[in-house]
Amino acid sequence: MAVPMLELAPQNAAVKAKVLEGLSGLIDRSAFILGENVKGLEAEISAYAGAAHAVAMSSGTDALLAALMGLGIGHGDEVIVPSFTFFASAGVVSRLGAKPVFIDLDPATFNATGALVEAAITPRTKAIMPVHLFGQLADMPGIMAVAAKHGIPVVEDACQSLGAKGWGKSAGQFGDLTAYSFYPTKNLGAFGDAGMTAIRGDAALAARVRRIRVHGMEPVYMHHEVGMNGRMDEFQALVLRAKLPMLDGWHEGRRKHATWYLERMKGLAADEVVLPREVVPEGRHIYNQFTIRVKGGRRDALQAHLKERGIGSAIYYPICLHEQPCFAFLGYKAGQLPESELAAKEVLSLPVYPEMTAAMLEEVASAILGFFGKP
C-alpha cells in the first residue's frame, strides 16, 4: 500500500464547497486585498490563539520579519535563534542586518531551553526567538524568566504550532509577538502562502506592525518608516476562515495517530529508534510532524527502505543553520552545537496527517519494525 508523506486533497475537499461559494462573492465584490475576510480572520485567529492583536501577513516568513521590524531590530543587534529549524527563523534576522546567534537544542523536544538562551546572551542581544518545532512548545517558562531578567523581548516562532499548548497556555501567549505560518502543509494550511503576526498585548506595537505591513504607510501615502509589502490577500483569508473551525479536529486526528504509532512501535530499542516524547506540562503536541530519531547511522537506509515500499517520509532538517554556507562568515565550527548536529543526522518524519486510515498507519509501522527485525 502506498502511503504519501502528506495528502492535502481530502482536507481541501472538506472546504471546497464553502470556498467556491465565498470565491463567487469575492469576485463579485472584486476587493482582493485586506478586505472583510482578512479582518475576520485576524479576529478569529486572535481569539483562537489568545492574543490581543493579530495582523494577517503574506507568509510565515514575513510574519517573523514584521515582528522583528516592529521591535526595531537592525544592524549590530543580535537575535538568539535555534540552529535546528527552518531557514526563515534566521534568514529574517540576517535580512535586517542583525546577527543570528545560534543555540543548541534539548534532545527530548528538539527545542530551546532557558539555560541554552541564558548562555548565549550578550550586551548586544535585542531579541530571543524560540521555535516551537514540529508542534510542541519550547521551554517557555524558562525562556521568559531569562528574558525578564535581562529585559529582552521574545518573538515566538510558532509557524508549525498554532494550537499547541503548554503550562496552561497556547503558543503565542508567552512572548511579546508570535509568528504563525499557513503554508499549505501546516495543520492549518492556505491554498498558497499566508501567515499571521500576533501581538500579546501592546496596542502601539500592534499598530506599528500593521503599518509596517503596508510599506510603513499611515494614512495613505504618508510613510513613517520603510516597511514592506506583507499583505495577505482575501482569497487566502477566505480559505483559512473555512478551515479554522475544523482545526482542532485535525489536531486531535494527528494526536490519535501519534499515540497509535507510539504504542505500536514501543518494542523498538533505544539504540534503534527514539520515538518523539510529549513532555510539556499541561501540553498539547499538535504533531505538525511525527519525527523519530534513527540511531546507529541507519537513518538514510531506513528512509530508502520505506521508499521502496511506497511510504513517504522527510528529513526536517538535514543541515543545521550554523552549518549553512550563507552563515559561514559567523565562524561556527563543526561540533560547536553537538545536539543539533546529531539531530540533523538522525531525524526522520513519518506520515501522521489526520486522514490516514488504520491500514496506512499499520503499513508504516510494520515497515519500520520489519527493518529492525521486529514483529
C-alpha positions, 0 to 999 in steps of 0.5 A: 500500500502506498502511503504519501508523506502528506495528502492535502486533497481530502482536507481541501475537499472538506472546504471546497464547497464553502470556498467556491461559494465565498470565491463567487462573492469575492469576485463579485465584490472584486476587493482582493486585498485586506478586505472583510475576510482578512479582518475576520480572520485576524479576529478569529485567529486572535481569539483562537490563539489568545492574543490581543492583536493579530495582523494577517501577513503574506507568509510565515516568513514575513510574519517573523520579519514584521515582528522583528521590524516592529521591535526595531531590530537592525544592524549590530543587534543580535537575535538568539535563534535555534540552529535546528529549524527552518531557514526563515527563523534566521534568514529574517534576522540576517535580512535586517542586518542583525546577527543570528546567534545560534543555540543548541537544542534539548534532545527530548523536544528538539527545542530551546531551553532557558539555560541554552538562551541564558548562555548565549546572551550578550550586551548586544542581544535585542531579541530571543526567538524560540521555535516551537518545532514540529508542534510542541512548545519550547521551554517557555517558562524558562525562556521568559524568566531569562528574558525578564531578567535581562529585559529582552523581548521574545518573538515566538516562532510558532509557524508549525504550532498554532494550537499547541499548548503548554503550562496552561497556555497556547503558543503565542501567549508567552512572548511579546509577538508570535509568528504563525505560518499557513503554508499549505502543509501546516495543520492549518494550511492556505491554498498558497502562502499566508501567515499571521503576526500576533501581538500579546498585548501592546496596542502601539506595537500592534499598530506599528506592525500593521503599518509596517505591513503596508510599506510603513504607510499611515494614512495613505501615502504618508510613510513613517518608516520603510516597511514592506509589502506583507499583505495577505490577500482575501482569497487566502483569508477566505480559505483559512476562515473555512478551515479554522473551525475544523482545526482542532479536529485535525489536531486531535486526528494527528494526536490519535495517530501519534499515540497509535504509532507510539504504542505500536512501535514501543518494542523498538530499542533505544539504540534503534529508534527514539520515538518523539516524547510529549513532555510539556506540562499541561501540553498539547503536541499538535504533531505538525510532524511525527519525527523519530530519531534513527540511531546507529547511522541507519537513518538514510537506509531506513528512509530508502527502505520505506521508499521502496515500499511506497511510504513517504517520509522527510528529513526536517532538517538535514543541515543545521543553520550554523552549518549553512554556507550563507552563515559561514562568515559567523565562524561556527565550527563543526561540533560547536552545537553537538545536539543539533548536529546529531539531530540533523543526522538522525531525524526522520518524519513519518506520515501522521496527517489526520486522514490516514486510515488504520491500514496506512498507519499499520503499513508504516509501522510494520515497515519500520519494525520489519527493518529492525527485525521486529514483529 
